[in-house]
Amino acid sequence: MNRRLQEAALIWLMRALTYTVVFAVGFIILDIVWKGSPALNWEFLSQFPRRSGAEGGILPAIFGTLSLLLGSSLIALPLGMASAIYLNEYARHGRFTSIIRMAIVTLAGVPSIVFGLFGLGLFVIFFKFGASILAGSLTLACMMLPTVIVSSEEALKTIPMSLREGSFALGASKWQTIRTNVLPYAIPGMLTGAILGVGRVAGETAPILLTVAAFYLPRLPKSVFDQVMALPYHLYVLATQHPDATKVRPMQYGTALVLLLIVLSVNLGAILLRGKIRKRYAKLES
């Protein structure tokens, strides 16, 4: 009886903690939606900022955020997935491989400001890209890589060895086995890693502050070597640097809501793609 009471108390404790976290997150989202919705209109989304961002729209910031997400994803996702495939399928298990895996896991927990300083020193100064979309995308890609690699490798580990051994028994090569028997079933899990990686970098301020973000640019960039505005940094400036923060409070919440909608849209698209892939291969198995 005592053991049952302890188990029931533990279950209720975990349930209470779960509900508390869900309630807190839900309250934050509802607060942003409630206070940010009045600011959303066509002018706010399609116009250029005026008076140092205190008036007008946030089109350059939206364009800059989407450019950075697209650029970092195009760099990090192929490299991360390829690295995971190599570590799980080709690399020999030993001390060196273990050190590499430990280093990747460690990088996943490094503060974003460290990545920002790394990007500033390497891409902005050493490679002389300057404060640009290219430098910012490469810096954010470095932040995404550890998450993508770890998640993709875990997805590959879930694929039974029997699928690989059966393919080898039929005379297939290593790459043929990976391409036809492993990747189709691991892709949904690898997309989960992509979602986590994009979610991490979408709202980062420190890395883009040091490598790409501009305070006020009433124009769109013409090349990858131009600076851009970005929603996280624009929100930071409106909330902390503006002399009359209460006057621009609607713009603060409107900017936060747009950033939230962009992140949710990217994640929703990846989730729908993952579900579609799972259904397709479930039909093939049946």
C-alpha positions in Angstrom: 0.0 0.0 0.0 2.8 2.4 0.9 4.5 1.7 -2.5 1.3 2.3 -4.3 0.8 5.6 -2.5 4.4 6.7 -3.4 3.8 5.8 -7.1 0.5 7.6 -7.2 2.1 10.7 -5.5 5.0 10.7 -8.0 2.5 10.4 -10.9 0.5 13.3 -9.6 3.7 15.4 -9.1 4.9 14.8 -12.6 1.4 15.6 -13.9 1.3 18.8 -11.9 4.7 19.9 -13.2 3.7 19.1 -16.8 0.5 21.1 -16.5 2.4 24.0 -14.9 4.9 24.2 -17.8 2.1 23.9 -20.4 0.1 26.6 -18.6 3.1 28.9 -18.4 3.9 28.5 -22.1 0.3 28.8 -23.1 -0.1 32.0 -21.0 3.0 33.5 -22.7 1.7 32.7 -26.2 -1.8 34.0 -25.4 -0.4 37.2 -24.0 1.7 37.8 -27.2 -1.2 37.0 -29.4 -3.6 39.2 -27.4 -1.4 42.2 -27.3 0.3 41.7 -30.7 -2.8 41.0 -32.9 -3.9 44.7 -33.0 -0.6 45.7 -34.5 -0.8 43.2 -37.3 -2.0 44.8 -40.6 -0.8 45.0 -44.1 1.2 48.2 -43.6 3.0 46.7 -40.6 4.0 43.6 -42.6 4.8 45.2 -45.9 6.2 48.7 -45.2 9.7 49.9 -44.4 10.4 51.2 -40.9 10.4 55.0 -40.2 11.9 57.1 -37.4 14.5 54.5 -36.5 11.9 51.7 -36.3 9.5 53.5 -34.0 6.9 53.8 -36.8 6.1 52.0 -40.1 6.5 48.3 -40.8 8.9 45.5 -40.3 9.4 44.2 -43.8 13.2 44.4 -43.8 13.3 42.5 -40.4 11.0 39.8 -41.8 13.1 39.4 -44.9 16.3 39.3 -42.9 15.0 36.7 -40.5 13.8 34.5 -43.4 17.1 34.9 -45.2 19.1 33.9 -42.2 16.9 30.9 -41.5 17.1 29.8 -45.1 20.8 30.3 -45.4 21.7 28.6 -42.1 19.4 25.7 -42.9 20.9 25.2 -46.4 24.3 25.0 -44.8 23.7 23.1 -41.6 21.2 20.5 -42.6 23.2 18.7 -45.4 26.4 18.9 -43.4 24.8 17.7 -40.1 22.9 14.8 -41.7 26.0 13.8 -43.7 28.1 13.9 -40.5 25.6 11.8 -38.7 25.6 9.2 -41.5 29.4 9.0 -41.4 29.6 8.7 -37.6 26.9 6.0 -37.4 27.5 4.0 -40.6 31.1 4.4 -41.6 33.2 5.6 -38.6 35.0 2.9 -36.6 33.9 2.8 -32.9 36.9 3.8 -30.8 38.3 6.5 -28.6 38.7 9.1 -31.4 35.1 8.7 -32.4 33.9 8.9 -28.8 35.9 12.1 -28.4 34.2 13.6 -31.5 30.8 12.6 -30.2 31.5 14.2 -26.8 32.7 17.4 -28.5 29.5 17.6 -30.6 27.3 17.1 -27.5 29.4 19.8 -25.7 29.0 22.2 -28.5 25.2 21.8 -28.4 25.3 23.4 -24.9 27.7 26.3 -25.7 26.1 29.7 -25.1 25.0 31.6 -28.2 27.3 34.6 -27.4 30.3 32.3 -27.8 29.1 31.3 -31.2 28.7 35.0 -32.0 32.2 35.8 -31.0 33.4 32.8 -33.0 31.5 34.0 -36.1 32.8 37.6 -35.6 36.4 36.4 -35.4 36.3 33.8 -38.2 33.7 34.9 -40.8 33.6 38.7 -40.3 37.2 39.4 -39.6 39.4 36.5 -40.8 37.5 35.6 -44.0 36.6 39.3 -44.4 32.9 38.7 -45.1 32.1 41.7 -43.0 28.8 42.0 -41.2 26.7 40.3 -43.8 24.0 37.7 -44.4 26.7 35.2 -45.3 28.6 35.6 -42.0 25.4 35.5 -40.0 24.1 32.4 -41.8 27.4 30.6 -41.3 27.4 31.5 -37.6 23.9 30.3 -37.1 24.7 27.1 -39.1 27.5 26.4 -36.6 24.9 26.7 -33.8 22.5 24.3 -35.6 25.1 21.6 -36.5 25.5 19.9 -33.1 21.7 19.6 -32.6 21.2 18.3 -36.1 24.1 15.8 -35.9 23.0 14.4 -32.5 19.3 14.0 -33.5 20.1 12.5 -36.9 22.5 10.0 -35.4 19.9 8.9 -32.8 17.4 8.5 -35.6 19.8 6.3 -37.6 20.5 4.2 -34.5 16.8 3.3 -34.3 16.9 1.5 -37.6 17.3 -2.3 -37.0 20.6 -3.9 -38.1 18.6 -6.6 -39.8 17.7 -4.2 -42.6 21.3 -3.5 -43.2 22.4 -7.2 -43.0 19.6 -8.3 -45.3 20.7 -5.8 -47.9 24.4 -6.8 -47.6 23.3 -10.5 -48.0 21.8 -9.6 -51.4 25.0 -8.0 -52.6 24.2 -4.4 -52.1 27.0 -1.9 -51.4 27.3 0.1 -48.2 25.9 3.3 -49.8 23.1 1.4 -51.6 22.1 -0.1 -48.2 22.1 3.3 -46.5 20.2 5.0 -49.4 17.5 2.4 -49.8 17.2 0.6 -46.4 18.2 3.1 -43.8 17.6 6.7 -44.9 14.0 6.3 -45.9 13.1 5.1 -42.4 15.4 7.5 -40.6 14.4 10.7 -42.4 11.4 11.5 -40.2 13.6 11.4 -37.1 16.3 13.4 -38.9 13.7 16.0 -39.7 12.9 16.2 -36.0 16.5 17.3 -35.5 16.1 19.9 -38.2 13.1 21.3 -36.4 15.0 21.5 -33.1 17.9 23.2 -34.9 15.8 25.8 -36.6 13.9 26.5 -33.4 17.1 27.1 -31.6 18.5 29.7 -34.0 15.3 31.4 -35.0 15.1 33.6 -32.0 18.8 34.1 -31.3 20.0 37.7 -30.9 23.7 37.6 -29.7 25.1 35.8 -32.8 23.4 38.0 -35.4 24.1 41.1 -33.3 27.9 40.5 -33.8 27.8 39.2 -37.4 24.9 40.6 -39.5 22.1 42.5 -37.7 21.6 46.2 -38.3 19.8 48.6 -36.0 17.9 50.5 -38.8 17.9 49.7 -42.5 14.9 51.1 -44.5 15.8 48.9 -47.5 16.2 45.3 -48.5 19.7 43.7 -49.0 21.0 43.4 -52.6 23.5 40.5 -51.9 24.6 38.0 -49.3 27.4 40.5 -48.3 24.9 43.1 -47.1 23.6 43.7 -43.6 20.0 43.1 -42.7 17.6 43.8 -40.0 16.3 40.8 -38.0 13.2 40.3 -35.9 15.0 39.2 -32.7 17.4 42.1 -32.8 14.6 44.6 -33.8 12.5 43.4 -30.9 15.5 43.8 -28.5 16.1 47.3 -29.7 12.4 48.3 -29.3 12.2 46.8 -25.8 15.5 48.1 -24.4 17.0 50.9 -26.5 14.1 53.0 -27.5 13.7 56.2 -25.4 9.9 55.8 -25.1 9.4 52.0 -24.7 5.7 52.4 -23.7 4.9 54.2 -27.0 6.3 51.4 -29.1 4.8 48.6 -26.9 2.3 47.5 -29.7 5.2 47.2 -32.1 7.1 45.1 -29.6 4.3 42.6 -29.3 3.5 42.7 -33.0 7.2 41.9 -33.8 7.2 39.1 -31.2 4.0 37.7 -32.7 5.4 37.7 -36.2 8.6 36.0 -35.1 6.5 33.4 -33.2 4.3 32.8 -36.3 7.4 32.3 -38.5 8.9 29.8 -36.2 5.6 27.9 -35.8 5.1 27.9 -39.6 8.6 26.5 -40.3 8.1 23.8 -37.6 4.6 23.0 -38.8 5.9 22.6 -42.4 8.6 20.2 -41.3 6.2 18.2 -39.1 3.7 17.9 -42.0 6.6 16.8 -44.3 7.7 14.2 -41.7 4.2 12.9 -41.4 3.8 12.6 -45.1 7.1 10.6 -45.4 6.0 8.3 -42.6 2.7 7.6 -44.2 4.3 6.9 -47.6 6.7 4.3 -46.2 4.0 2.8 -44.0 2.0 2.1 -47.1 5.0 0.6 -48.8 5.5 -1.8 -45.8 1.9 -2.8 -45.8 
